[in-house]
């Protein structure tokens, strides 16, 4: 038995918002990237291990510990990314200030030459 979607104003608006988000180019690009990386990781695993990942082959403790290790690695990459982004942001602000200073100096020189 299929349920007919509600057509009230609030439900229609919520469905439109959901559709807008799901079809936004940023999220589509992120999903595509995620699928590509997932596929690459599976391929790396196939080269490294004789069998696909099978949770039954691991103890609960092994799964938990491995997840923690992967999560720590992820945190290290995120912190490194933030450090690089901050450095680039600082450099960008300094360059913008330098451009503004040069524009001001240029305008002064133009005014002096009139």
C-alpha positions in Angstrom: 0.0 0.0 0.0 1.6 3.3 -1.1 1.0 6.4 0.9 0.3 9.6 -1.1 2.6 12.4 -0.1 1.0 15.2 1.8 0.3 18.3 -0.3 -0.1 20.8 2.5 1.9 24.0 2.2 4.5 23.0 4.9 5.1 19.5 3.5 5.4 20.8 -0.1 7.9 23.4 1.1 9.9 20.8 3.1 10.0 18.5 0.1 11.2 21.4 -2.1 14.0 22.3 0.4 15.0 18.6 0.5 15.1 18.4 -3.3 17.0 21.7 -3.5 19.7 20.4 -1.1 19.9 16.9 -2.7 20.4 18.4 -6.1 22.8 21.1 -5.1 26.0 20.9 -7.1 28.2 21.0 -4.0 26.5 18.0 -2.5 26.5 16.2 -5.8 30.3 16.8 -6.2 30.9 15.7 -2.6 29.0 12.5 -3.2 30.8 11.8 -6.4 34.2 12.4 -4.6 33.1 10.1 -1.8 32.1 7.3 -4.2 35.4 7.6 -6.1 37.4 7.4 -2.9 35.4 4.5 -1.6 36.0 2.6 -4.8 39.7 3.4 -4.6 39.9 2.2 -1.0 38.1 -1.1 -2.0 40.7 -1.6 -4.8 43.6 -0.9 -2.4 42.1 -3.5 0.0 41.8 -6.0 -2.8 45.5 -5.6 -3.6 46.5 -5.8 0.1 44.2 -8.5 1.4 43.0 -11.9 0.0 39.4 -11.5 1.1 37.0 -8.5 1.3 36.3 -6.9 4.7 34.1 -9.2 6.7 33.0 -8.0 10.2 32.6 -11.6 11.3 36.4 -12.1 10.9 37.1 -9.4 13.5 36.5 -9.3 17.2 34.5 -6.4 18.6 37.6 -5.1 20.2 39.6 -5.3 17.0 36.9 -3.5 15.1 36.6 -0.8 17.8 40.4 -0.3 18.0 40.9 -0.2 14.3 38.1 2.4 14.0 39.7 4.5 16.7 43.1 4.3 14.9 41.5 5.4 11.6 39.7 8.2 13.4 42.9 9.5 14.9 44.5 9.4 11.5 41.5 11.4 10.2 41.9 13.9 12.9 45.5 14.4 12.1 44.7 15.1 8.4 41.9 17.5 9.4 44.1 19.4 11.8 46.8 19.6 9.1 44.3 20.9 6.6 43.1 23.5 9.0 46.7 24.7 9.7 47.4 25.0 5.9 44.0 26.8 5.4 44.8 29.3 8.1 48.2 30.0 6.7 46.7 30.5 3.2 44.0 32.7 4.7 46.6 34.9 6.5 48.7 35.1 3.3 45.6 36.1 1.4 44.7 38.9 3.8 48.2 40.2 3.7 48.2 40.2 -0.1 44.8 42.0 -0.1 46.2 44.6 2.2 49.3 45.0 0.0 47.1 45.4 -3.1 45.0 48.0 -1.3 48.2 49.9 -0.2 49.5 49.8 -3.8 46.2 51.1 -5.2 46.2 53.9 -2.7 49.8 54.8 -3.6 49.0 54.6 -7.3 46.0 56.9 -6.8 48.2 59.4 -5.0 50.8 59.3 -7.8 48.1 59.8 -10.4 46.8 62.8 -8.4 50.3 64.3 -8.2 50.8 64.0 -11.9 47.7 66.0 -12.9 
